[in-house]
Amino acid sequence: MNSMLLSFGGKIKDWVTITWSQTTYIIVVCVLGVCGLLLLSSYLKTNFNKGKKVKWGPLVLALILFGLLAAVTALRYA
């Protein structure tokens, strides 16, 4: 099981580092970052409006996008 996970991780790293061009990497990082920031601002905007129920969906999605952004960056440069 461990070797399967390491093999899968190696394939993902090769896909990000070798298959993707620099332009593709920059576009993916920018899209993930902008979408994460838009979701975070949406969460903060609804959180500052008093009297409304707090919606946790945008915050969770923003954290997932920032996690994907960190993973892609770590795979690219690690």
ROVO-380230 format. One record per atom (N, C-alpha, C, O, CB): chain; residue number from 1; residue in one letter; x, z, y; atom name. Coordinates in steps of 0.02 Angstrom, whole numbers, plus 50000, padded with zeros to 5 digits. Each point is the difference from the previous one (the first is absolute). Glycine has a CB too. Example, Ala and Ser with C-alpha at 12.3 -4.5 7.8 and 13.67 -1.06 7.14 Angstrom:
# residues 2
+----+-----+----+-------+-------+-------+----+
| ch |   i | aa |     x |     z |     y | at |
+----+-----+----+-------+-------+-------+----+
|  A |   1 |  a | 50660 | 50390 | 49716 |  N |
|  A |   1 |  a | 49955 | 50000 | 50059 | CA |
|  A |   1 |  a | 50045 | 50000 | 50060 |  C |
|  A |   1 |  a | 50052 | 50033 | 49999 |  O |
|  A |   1 |  a | 49853 | 50029 | 49942 | CB |
|  A |   2 |  s | 50077 | 49902 | 50112 |  N |
|  A |   2 |  s | 50042 | 50003 | 50059 | CA |
|  A |   2 |  s | 49961 | 50037 | 50055 |  C |
|  A |   2 |  s | 50025 | 50008 | 50055 |  O |
|  A |   2 |  s | 50034 | 49884 | 49913 | CB |
+----+-----+----+-------+-------+-------+----+
# end
This chain:
# residues 78
+----+-----+----+-------+-------+-------+----+
| ch |   i | aa |     x |     z |     y | at |
+----+-----+----+-------+-------+-------+----+
|  A |   1 |  m | 50042 | 50000 | 49940 |  N |
|  A |   1 |  m | 49958 | 50000 | 50060 | CA |
|  A |   1 |  m | 50044 | 50000 | 50063 |  C |
|  A |   1 |  m | 49986 | 49965 | 50048 |  O |
|  A |   1 |  m | 49923 | 50096 | 49889 | CB |
|  A |   2 |  n | 50143 | 49979 | 50061 |  N |
|  A |   2 |  n | 50044 | 50004 | 50057 | CA |
|  A |   2 |  n | 50034 | 49933 | 50014 |  C |
|  A |   2 |  n | 50007 | 49979 | 50057 |  O |
|  A |   2 |  n | 50012 | 50143 | 49919 | CB |
|  A |   3 |  s | 50003 | 49845 | 49970 |  N |
|  A |   3 |  s | 50034 | 49936 | 50010 | CA |
|  A |   3 |  s | 49952 | 49947 | 50026 |  C |
|  A |   3 |  s | 50020 | 49955 | 50037 |  O |
|  A |   3 |  s | 50059 | 50074 | 49871 | CB |
|  A |   4 |  m | 49857 | 49975 | 50073 |  N |
|  A |   4 |  m | 49950 | 49953 | 50026 | CA |
|  A |   4 |  m | 49991 | 50010 | 50075 |  C |
|  A |   4 |  m | 49996 | 49951 | 50037 |  O |
|  A |   4 |  m | 49947 | 50048 | 49853 | CB |
|  A |   5 |  l | 50055 | 50064 | 50133 |  N |
|  A |   5 |  l | 49993 | 50013 | 50071 | CA |
|  A |   5 |  l | 50061 | 49978 | 50039 |  C |
|  A |   5 |  l | 49993 | 49972 | 50054 |  O |
|  A |   5 |  l | 49933 | 50124 | 49920 | CB |
|  A |   6 |  l | 50133 | 49915 | 49999 |  N |
|  A |   6 |  l | 50061 | 49978 | 50033 | CA |
|  A |   6 |  l | 50004 | 49924 | 50003 |  C |
|  A |   6 |  l | 50023 | 49971 | 50049 |  O |
|  A |   6 |  l | 50035 | 50133 | 49913 | CB |
|  A |   7 |  s | 49920 | 49863 | 49985 |  N |
|  A |   7 |  s | 49999 | 49927 | 49999 | CA |
|  A |   7 |  s | 49951 | 49973 | 50051 |  C |
|  A |   7 |  s | 50015 | 49952 | 50035 |  O |
|  A |   7 |  s | 50017 | 50049 | 49844 | CB |
|  A |   8 |  f | 49910 | 50031 | 50126 |  N |
|  A |   8 |  f | 49950 | 49979 | 50049 | CA |
|  A |   8 |  f | 50026 | 50011 | 50071 |  C |
|  A |   8 |  f | 49991 | 49957 | 50043 |  O |
|  A |   8 |  f | 49917 | 50071 | 49875 | CB |
|  A |   9 |  g | 50125 | 50028 | 50094 |  N |
|  A |   9 |  g | 50028 | 50014 | 50066 | CA |
|  A |   9 |  g | 50054 | 49950 | 50017 |  C |
|  A |   9 |  g | 50006 | 49979 | 50058 |  O |
|  A |   9 |  g | 49968 | 50141 | 49928 | CB |
|  A |  10 |  g | 50066 | 49860 | 49965 |  N |
|  A |  10 |  g | 50052 | 49950 | 50013 | CA |
|  A |  10 |  g | 49971 | 49932 | 50017 |  C |
|  A |  10 |  g | 50026 | 49964 | 50042 |  O |
|  A |  10 |  g | 50048 | 50098 | 49880 | CB |
|  A |  11 |  k | 49871 | 49921 | 50044 |  N |
|  A |  11 |  k | 49967 | 49936 | 50014 | CA |
|  A |  11 |  k | 49970 | 49999 | 50071 |  C |
|  A |  11 |  k | 50004 | 49950 | 50035 |  O |
|  A |  11 |  k | 49972 | 50037 | 49842 | CB |
|  A |  12 |  i | 49994 | 50069 | 50142 |  N |
|  A |  12 |  i | 49972 | 50004 | 50068 | CA |
|  A |  12 |  i | 50056 | 49996 | 50052 |  C |
|  A |  12 |  i | 49992 | 49966 | 50050 |  O |
|  A |  12 |  i | 49912 | 50104 | 49907 | CB |
|  A |  13 |  k | 50152 | 49965 | 50031 |  N |
|  A |  13 |  k | 50055 | 49998 | 50047 | CA |
|  A |  13 |  k | 50029 | 49929 | 50005 |  C |
|  A |  13 |  k | 50015 | 49977 | 50055 |  O |
|  A |  13 |  k | 50011 | 50144 | 49920 | CB |
|  A |  14 |  d | 49982 | 49845 | 49969 |  N |
|  A |  14 |  d | 50023 | 49931 | 50002 | CA |
|  A |  14 |  d | 49952 | 49955 | 50037 |  C |
|  A |  14 |  d | 50021 | 49954 | 50036 |  O |
|  A |  14 |  d | 50038 | 50065 | 49856 | CB |
|  A |  15 |  w | 49876 | 49993 | 50099 |  N |
|  A |  15 |  w | 49950 | 49960 | 50034 | CA |
|  A |  15 |  w | 50005 | 50008 | 50075 |  C |
|  A |  15 |  w | 49995 | 49951 | 50037 |  O |
|  A |  15 |  w | 49930 | 50059 | 49863 | CB |
|  A |  16 |  v | 50084 | 50053 | 50123 |  N |
|  A |  16 |  v | 50003 | 50012 | 50072 | CA |
|  A |  16 |  v | 50066 | 49977 | 50030 |  C |
|  A |  16 |  v | 50001 | 49971 | 50054 |  O |
|  A |  16 |  v | 49923 | 50127 | 49931 | CB |
|  A |  17 |  t | 50132 | 49913 | 49979 |  N |
|  A |  17 |  t | 50065 | 49984 | 50030 | CA |
|  A |  17 |  t | 50020 | 49926 | 49991 |  C |
|  A |  17 |  t | 50028 | 49971 | 50046 |  O |
|  A |  17 |  t | 50005 | 50146 | 49932 | CB |
|  A |  18 |  i | 49952 | 49854 | 49965 |  N |
|  A |  18 |  i | 50024 | 49932 | 49986 | CA |
|  A |  18 |  i | 49947 | 49947 | 50017 |  C |
|  A |  18 |  i | 50015 | 49950 | 50032 |  O |
|  A |  18 |  i | 50058 | 50097 | 49878 | CB |
|  A |  19 |  t | 49865 | 49965 | 50068 |  N |
|  A |  19 |  t | 49949 | 49949 | 50007 | CA |
|  A |  19 |  t | 49975 | 49994 | 50072 |  C |
|  A |  19 |  t | 49990 | 49944 | 50025 |  O |
|  A |  19 |  t | 49976 | 50078 | 49857 | CB |
|  A |  20 |  w | 50025 | 50035 | 50151 |  N |
|  A |  20 |  w | 49976 | 49998 | 50069 | CA |
|  A |  20 |  w | 50055 | 49979 | 50047 |  C |
|  A |  20 |  w | 50057 | 50024 | 49995 |  O |
|  A |  20 |  w | 49860 | 50066 | 49979 | CB |
|  A |  21 |  s | 50067 | 49866 | 50073 |  N |
|  A |  21 |  s | 50048 | 49983 | 50052 | CA |
|  A |  21 |  s | 49998 | 50055 | 50054 |  C |
|  A |  21 |  s | 49956 | 50044 | 49999 |  O |
|  A |  21 |  s | 50031 | 49831 | 49978 | CB |
|  A |  22 |  q | 50059 | 50121 | 50070 |  N |
|  A |  22 |  q | 50001 | 50049 | 50054 | CA |
|  A |  22 |  q | 49936 | 49996 | 50042 |  C |
|  A |  22 |  q | 49974 | 50050 | 50023 |  O |
|  A |  22 |  q | 50152 | 49944 | 49980 | CB |
|  A |  23 |  t | 49850 | 49945 | 50007 |  N |
|  A |  23 |  t | 49939 | 49990 | 50039 | CA |
|  A |  23 |  t | 49939 | 50031 | 49965 |  C |
|  A |  23 |  t | 49959 | 50032 | 50032 |  O |
|  A |  23 |  t | 50090 | 49863 | 50016 | CB |
|  A |  24 |  t | 49946 | 50095 | 49887 |  N |
|  A |  24 |  t | 49944 | 50029 | 49962 | CA |
|  A |  24 |  t | 50002 | 50076 | 50003 |  C |
|  A |  24 |  t | 49949 | 50032 | 50009 |  O |
|  A |  24 |  t | 50051 | 49868 | 49915 | CB |
|  A |  25 |  y | 50060 | 50128 | 50069 |  N |
|  A |  25 |  y | 50007 | 50073 | 50003 | CA |
|  A |  25 |  y | 49978 | 50026 | 50068 |  C |
|  A |  25 |  y | 49964 | 50050 | 50004 |  O |
|  A |  25 |  y | 50131 | 49944 | 49914 | CB |
|  A |  26 |  i | 49926 | 49973 | 50136 |  N |
|  A |  26 |  i | 49982 | 50023 | 50067 | CA |
|  A |  26 |  i | 49926 | 49995 | 50011 |  C |
|  A |  26 |  i | 49970 | 50045 | 50030 |  O |
|  A |  26 |  i | 50141 | 49918 | 50012 | CB |
|  A |  27 |  i | 49857 | 49983 | 49934 |  N |
|  A |  27 |  i | 49928 | 49992 | 50008 | CA |
|  A |  27 |  i | 49963 | 50055 | 49962 |  C |
|  A |  27 |  i | 49952 | 50029 | 50027 |  O |
|  A |  27 |  i | 50063 | 49846 | 49987 | CB |
|  A |  28 |  v | 50005 | 50139 | 49925 |  N |
|  A |  28 |  v | 49967 | 50051 | 49960 | CA |
|  A |  28 |  v | 50007 | 50068 | 50032 |  C |
|  A |  28 |  v | 49952 | 50038 | 50004 |  O |
|  A |  28 |  v | 50069 | 49895 | 49892 | CB |
|  A |  29 |  v | 50039 | 50084 | 50128 |  N |
|  A |  29 |  v | 50012 | 50065 | 50032 | CA |
|  A |  29 |  v | 49959 | 50006 | 50064 |  C |
|  A |  29 |  v | 49970 | 50052 | 50013 |  O |
|  A |  29 |  v | 50146 | 49952 | 49938 | CB |
|  A |  30 |  c | 49881 | 49943 | 50088 |  N |
|  A |  30 |  c | 49961 | 50002 | 50063 | CA |
|  A |  30 |  c | 49926 | 50007 | 49986 |  C |
|  A |  30 |  c | 49966 | 50039 | 50034 |  O |
|  A |  30 |  c | 50121 | 49890 | 50020 | CB |
|  A |  31 |  v | 49887 | 50035 | 49897 |  N |
|  A |  31 |  v | 49928 | 50005 | 49985 | CA |
|  A |  31 |  v | 49983 | 50070 | 49974 |  C |
|  A |  31 |  v | 49950 | 50029 | 50021 |  O |
|  A |  31 |  v | 50048 | 49848 | 49952 | CB |
|  A |  32 |  l | 50043 | 50150 | 49982 |  N |
|  A |  32 |  l | 49987 | 50068 | 49975 | CA |
|  A |  32 |  l | 50003 | 50051 | 50057 |  C |
|  A |  32 |  l | 49959 | 50045 | 50003 |  O |
|  A |  32 |  l | 50087 | 49922 | 49885 | CB |
|  A |  33 |  g | 50004 | 50026 | 50155 |  N |
|  A |  33 |  g | 50007 | 50047 | 50055 | CA |
|  A |  33 |  g | 49943 | 49996 | 50050 |  C |
|  A |  33 |  g | 49975 | 50052 | 50022 |  O |
|  A |  33 |  g | 50146 | 49940 | 49963 | CB |
|  A |  34 |  v | 49859 | 49949 | 50034 |  N |
|  A |  34 |  v | 49946 | 49991 | 50049 | CA |
|  A |  34 |  v | 49934 | 50025 | 49971 |  C |
|  A |  34 |  v | 49962 | 50034 | 50035 |  O |
|  A |  34 |  v | 50098 | 49868 | 50016 | CB |
|  A |  35 |  c | 49926 | 50080 | 49887 |  N |
|  A |  35 |  c | 49937 | 50023 | 49969 | CA |
|  A |  35 |  c | 49999 | 50076 | 49994 |  C |
|  A |  35 |  c | 49949 | 50032 | 50012 |  O |
|  A |  35 |  c | 50043 | 49860 | 49925 | CB |
|  A |  36 |  g | 50065 | 50138 | 50045 |  N |
|  A |  36 |  g | 50004 | 50073 | 49996 | CA |
|  A |  36 |  g | 49990 | 50033 | 50067 |  C |
|  A |  36 |  g | 49965 | 50050 | 50005 |  O |
|  A |  36 |  g | 50111 | 49938 | 49900 | CB |
|  A |  37 |  l | 49954 | 49984 | 50147 |  N |
|  A |  37 |  l | 49992 | 50028 | 50067 | CA |
|  A |  37 |  l | 49928 | 49992 | 50026 |  C |
|  A |  37 |  l | 49974 | 50045 | 50033 |  O |
|  A |  37 |  l | 50146 | 49930 | 49990 | CB |
|  A |  38 |  l | 49848 | 49969 | 49962 |  N |
|  A |  38 |  l | 49930 | 49990 | 50020 | CA |
|  A |  38 |  l | 49954 | 50050 | 49965 |  C |
|  A |  38 |  l | 49955 | 50028 | 50031 |  O |
|  A |  38 |  l | 50068 | 49851 | 49989 | CB |
|  A |  39 |  l | 49989 | 50133 | 49916 |  N |
|  A |  39 |  l | 49959 | 50049 | 49964 | CA |
|  A |  39 |  l | 50013 | 50070 | 50025 |  C |
|  A |  39 |  l | 49954 | 50041 | 50006 |  O |
|  A |  39 |  l | 50047 | 49885 | 49894 | CB |
|  A |  40 |  l | 50062 | 50090 | 50116 |  N |
|  A |  40 |  l | 50015 | 50066 | 50026 | CA |
|  A |  40 |  l | 49969 | 50011 | 50069 |  C |
|  A |  40 |  l | 49974 | 50054 | 50014 |  O |
|  A |  40 |  l | 50133 | 49945 | 49921 | CB |
|  A |  41 |  s | 49894 | 49950 | 50107 |  N |
|  A |  41 |  s | 49968 | 50007 | 50066 | CA |
|  A |  41 |  s | 49925 | 50005 | 49993 |  C |
|  A |  41 |  s | 49967 | 50035 | 50039 |  O |
|  A |  41 |  s | 50127 | 49900 | 50013 | CB |
|  A |  42 |  s | 49877 | 50031 | 49899 |  N |
|  A |  42 |  s | 49928 | 50005 | 49988 | CA |
|  A |  42 |  s | 49982 | 50071 | 49978 |  C |
|  A |  42 |  s | 49949 | 50027 | 50021 |  O |
|  A |  42 |  s | 50047 | 49851 | 49947 | CB |
|  A |  43 |  y | 50045 | 50151 | 49990 |  N |
|  A |  43 |  y | 49988 | 50069 | 49978 | CA |
|  A |  43 |  y | 50006 | 50049 | 50059 |  C |
|  A |  43 |  y | 49958 | 50044 | 50008 |  O |
|  A |  43 |  y | 50085 | 49927 | 49877 | CB |
|  A |  44 |  l | 50008 | 50020 | 50156 |  N |
|  A |  44 |  l | 50010 | 50045 | 50056 | CA |
|  A |  44 |  l | 49945 | 49993 | 50053 |  C |
|  A |  44 |  l | 49980 | 50049 | 50031 |  O |
|  A |  44 |  l | 50142 | 49946 | 49948 | CB |
|  A |  45 |  k | 49854 | 49943 | 50030 |  N |
|  A |  45 |  k | 49947 | 49989 | 50048 | CA |
|  A |  45 |  k | 49936 | 50036 | 49979 |  C |
|  A |  45 |  k | 49967 | 50032 | 50041 |  O |
|  A |  45 |  k | 50084 | 49857 | 49989 | CB |
|  A |  46 |  t | 49931 | 50107 | 49906 |  N |
|  A |  46 |  t | 49939 | 50034 | 49977 | CA |
|  A |  46 |  t | 50011 | 50075 | 49996 |  C |
|  A |  46 |  t | 49951 | 50038 | 50005 |  O |
|  A |  46 |  t | 50017 | 49860 | 49931 | CB |
|  A |  47 |  n | 50093 | 50124 | 50055 |  N |
|  A |  47 |  n | 50014 | 50071 | 49994 | CA |
|  A |  47 |  n | 49993 | 50035 | 50068 |  C |
|  A |  47 |  n | 49983 | 50059 | 50003 |  O |
|  A |  47 |  n | 50093 | 49918 | 49900 | CB |
|  A |  48 |  f | 49938 | 49988 | 50152 |  N |
|  A |  48 |  f | 49997 | 50030 | 50066 | CA |
|  A |  48 |  f | 49929 | 50000 | 50029 |  C |
|  A |  48 |  f | 49987 | 50035 | 50049 |  O |
|  A |  48 |  f | 50130 | 49930 | 49969 | CB |
|  A |  49 |  n | 49838 | 49996 | 49954 |  N |
|  A |  49 |  n | 49931 | 50001 | 50022 | CA |
|  A |  49 |  n | 49966 | 50062 | 49972 |  C |
|  A |  49 |  n | 49991 | 50007 | 49939 |  O |
|  A |  49 |  n | 50005 | 49866 | 50067 | CB |
|  A |  50 |  k | 49985 | 50172 | 50037 |  N |
|  A |  50 |  k | 49969 | 50063 | 49979 | CA |
|  A |  50 |  k | 49929 | 49987 | 49975 |  C |
|  A |  50 |  k | 49964 | 49957 | 50026 |  O |
|  A |  50 |  k | 50106 | 50109 | 50056 | CB |
|  A |  51 |  g | 49912 | 49971 | 49867 |  N |
|  A |  51 |  g | 49932 | 49995 | 49975 | CA |
|  A |  51 |  g | 49991 | 49949 | 49944 |  C |
|  A |  51 |  g | 49947 | 49997 | 49970 |  O |
|  A |  51 |  g | 50017 | 50038 | 50140 | CB |
|  A |  52 |  k | 50086 | 49924 | 49877 |  N |
|  A |  52 |  k | 49994 | 49951 | 49946 | CA |
|  A |  52 |  k | 50033 | 50027 | 49937 |  C |
|  A |  52 |  k | 50048 | 50039 | 50004 |  O |
|  A |  52 |  k | 49950 | 49866 | 50080 | CB |
|  A |  53 |  k | 49977 | 50073 | 49860 |  N |
|  A |  53 |  k | 50030 | 50019 | 49936 | CA |
|  A |  53 |  k | 50067 | 49964 | 49991 |  C |
|  A |  53 |  k | 50006 | 49940 | 50015 |  O |
|  A |  53 |  k | 49879 | 50080 | 49935 | CB |
|  A |  54 |  v | 50165 | 50016 | 50027 |  N |
|  A |  54 |  v | 50067 | 49970 | 49991 | CA |
|  A |  54 |  v | 49999 | 49954 | 49940 |  C |
|  A |  54 |  v | 49978 | 50020 | 49946 |  O |
|  A |  54 |  v | 50077 | 50082 | 50106 | CB |
|  A |  55 |  k | 49968 | 49837 | 49957 |  N |
|  A |  55 |  k | 50004 | 49951 | 49946 | CA |
|  A |  55 |  k | 50073 | 49999 | 49975 |  C |
|  A |  55 |  k | 50046 | 49987 | 50038 |  O |
|  A |  55 |  k | 49858 | 49943 | 50010 | CB |
|  A |  56 |  w | 50105 | 50085 | 49888 |  N |
|  A |  56 |  w | 50068 | 50005 | 49972 | CA |
|  A |  56 |  w | 50024 | 49933 | 49972 |  C |
|  A |  56 |  w | 50059 | 49995 | 49983 |  O |
|  A |  56 |  w | 49918 | 50124 | 49991 | CB |
|  A |  57 |  g | 49981 | 49832 | 50020 |  N |
|  A |  57 |  g | 50019 | 49936 | 49971 | CA |
|  A |  57 |  g | 50057 | 49965 | 50036 |  C |
|  A |  57 |  g | 50048 | 49979 | 49968 |  O |
|  A |  57 |  g | 49836 | 50011 | 49995 | CB |
|  A |  58 |  p | 50111 | 50003 | 50103 |  N |
|  A |  58 |  p | 50055 | 49966 | 50036 | CA |
|  A |  58 |  p | 50067 | 50036 | 49993 |  C |
|  A |  58 |  p | 50052 | 49967 | 49995 |  O |
|  A |  58 |  p | 49864 | 49991 | 50085 | CB |
|  A |  59 |  l | 50083 | 50108 | 49919 |  N |
|  A |  59 |  l | 50062 | 50038 | 49993 | CA |
|  A |  59 |  l | 50031 | 49989 | 49932 |  C |
|  A |  59 |  l | 50061 | 49990 | 49994 |  O |
|  A |  59 |  l | 49896 | 50095 | 50085 | CB |
|  A |  60 |  v | 50002 | 49916 | 49869 |  N |
|  A |  60 |  v | 50026 | 49989 | 49932 | CA |
|  A |  60 |  v | 50028 | 49929 | 49993 |  C |
|  A |  60 |  v | 50053 | 49991 | 49971 |  O |
|  A |  60 |  v | 49863 | 50092 | 49984 | CB |
|  A |  61 |  l | 50048 | 49868 | 50070 |  N |
|  A |  61 |  l | 50024 | 49931 | 49997 | CA |
|  A |  61 |  l | 50064 | 49990 | 50040 |  C |
|  A |  61 |  l | 50045 | 49964 | 49979 |  O |
|  A |  61 |  l | 49837 | 49998 | 50006 | CB |
|  A |  62 |  a | 50122 | 50071 | 50073 |  N |
|  A |  62 |  a | 50061 | 49995 | 50041 | CA |
|  A |  62 |  a | 50059 | 50030 | 49962 |  C |
|  A |  62 |  a | 50055 | 49971 | 50001 |  O |
|  A |  62 |  a | 49876 | 50035 | 50104 | CB |
|  A |  63 |  l | 50059 | 50051 | 49863 |  N |
|  A |  63 |  l | 50055 | 50030 | 49961 | CA |
|  A |  63 |  l | 50021 | 49956 | 49941 |  C |
|  A |  63 |  l | 50059 | 49997 | 49984 |  O |
|  A |  63 |  l | 49898 | 50116 | 50050 | CB |
|  A |  64 |  i | 49995 | 49855 | 49934 |  N |
|  A |  64 |  i | 50016 | 49954 | 49945 | CA |
|  A |  64 |  i | 50041 | 49941 | 50026 |  C |
|  A |  64 |  i | 50049 | 49980 | 49969 |  O |
|  A |  64 |  i | 49846 | 50055 | 49970 | CB |
|  A |  65 |  l | 50085 | 49937 | 50118 |  N |
|  A |  65 |  l | 50037 | 49943 | 50028 | CA |
|  A |  65 |  l | 50070 | 50021 | 50022 |  C |
|  A |  65 |  l | 50048 | 49963 | 49990 |  O |
|  A |  65 |  l | 49843 | 49987 | 50048 | CB |
|  A |  66 |  f | 50115 | 50109 | 49992 |  N |
|  A |  66 |  f | 50067 | 50023 | 50019 | CA |
|  A |  66 |  f | 50043 | 50014 | 49939 |  C |
|  A |  66 |  f | 50061 | 49990 | 50001 |  O |
|  A |  66 |  f | 49891 | 50059 | 50104 | CB |
|  A |  67 |  g | 50017 | 49974 | 49840 |  N |
|  A |  67 |  g | 50036 | 50010 | 49938 | CA |
|  A |  67 |  g | 50025 | 49933 | 49971 |  C |
|  A |  67 |  g | 50056 | 49996 | 49976 |  O |
|  A |  67 |  g | 49875 | 50106 | 50002 | CB |
|  A |  68 |  l | 50026 | 49848 | 50024 |  N |
|  A |  68 |  l | 50020 | 49933 | 49977 | CA |
|  A |  68 |  l | 50056 | 49972 | 50044 |  C |
|  A |  68 |  l | 50047 | 49968 | 49975 |  O |
|  A |  68 |  l | 49837 | 50012 | 49982 | CB |
|  A |  69 |  l | 50112 | 50031 | 50108 |  N |
|  A |  69 |  l | 50051 | 49979 | 50046 | CA |
|  A |  69 |  l | 50067 | 50033 | 49984 |  C |
|  A |  69 |  l | 50052 | 49967 | 49999 |  O |
|  A |  69 |  l | 49861 | 50015 | 50089 | CB |
|  A |  70 |  a | 50085 | 50083 | 49898 |  N |
|  A |  70 |  a | 50061 | 50036 | 49982 | CA |
|  A |  70 |  a | 50028 | 49975 | 49933 |  C |
|  A |  70 |  a | 50061 | 49994 | 49992 |  O |
|  A |  70 |  a | 49898 | 50107 | 50072 | CB |
|  A |  71 |  a | 49997 | 49885 | 49888 |  N |
|  A |  71 |  a | 50022 | 49977 | 49935 | CA |
|  A |  71 |  a | 50033 | 49931 | 50005 |  C |
|  A |  71 |  a | 50052 | 49988 | 49969 |  O |
|  A |  71 |  a | 49857 | 50079 | 49977 | CB |
|  A |  72 |  v | 50060 | 49887 | 50092 |  N |
|  A |  72 |  v | 50029 | 49933 | 50007 | CA |
|  A |  72 |  v | 50067 | 50004 | 50035 |  C |
|  A |  72 |  v | 50047 | 49965 | 49981 |  O |
|  A |  72 |  v | 49837 | 49985 | 50024 | CB |
|  A |  73 |  t | 50121 | 50092 | 50047 |  N |
|  A |  73 |  t | 50063 | 50007 | 50035 | CA |
|  A |  73 |  t | 50053 | 50031 | 49955 |  C |
|  A |  73 |  t | 50058 | 49978 | 50001 |  O |
|  A |  73 |  t | 49880 | 50035 | 50107 | CB |
|  A |  74 |  a | 50044 | 50036 | 49853 |  N |
|  A |  74 |  a | 50048 | 50032 | 49955 | CA |
|  A |  74 |  a | 50022 | 49951 | 49946 |  C |
|  A |  74 |  a | 50059 | 49999 | 49982 |  O |
|  A |  74 |  a | 49888 | 50113 | 50039 | CB |
|  A |  75 |  l | 50007 | 49848 | 49954 |  N |
|  A |  75 |  l | 50019 | 49950 | 49949 | CA |
|  A |  75 |  l | 50046 | 49947 | 50029 |  C |
|  A |  75 |  l | 50044 | 49975 | 49965 |  O |
|  A |  75 |  l | 49849 | 50045 | 49976 | CB |
|  A |  76 |  r | 50097 | 49963 | 50120 |  N |
|  A |  76 |  r | 50039 | 49947 | 50032 | CA |
|  A |  76 |  r | 50072 | 50022 | 50012 |  C |
|  A |  76 |  r | 50047 | 49962 | 49988 |  O |
|  A |  76 |  r | 49850 | 49995 | 50066 | CB |
|  A |  77 |  y | 50112 | 50105 | 49968 |  N |
|  A |  77 |  y | 50066 | 50021 | 50022 | CA |
|  A |  77 |  y | 50034 | 50051 | 49954 |  C |
|  A |  77 |  y | 50055 | 50023 | 50015 |  O |
|  A |  77 |  y | 49907 | 49954 | 50099 | CB |
|  A |  78 |  a | 50006 | 50043 | 49832 |  N |
|  A |  78 |  a | 50031 | 50049 | 49955 | CA |
|  A |  78 |  a | 50038 | 49967 | 49944 |  C |
|  A |  78 |  a | 50029 | 50033 | 49957 |  O |
|  A |  78 |  a | 49879 | 50047 | 50070 | CB |
+----+-----+----+-------+-------+-------+----+
# end
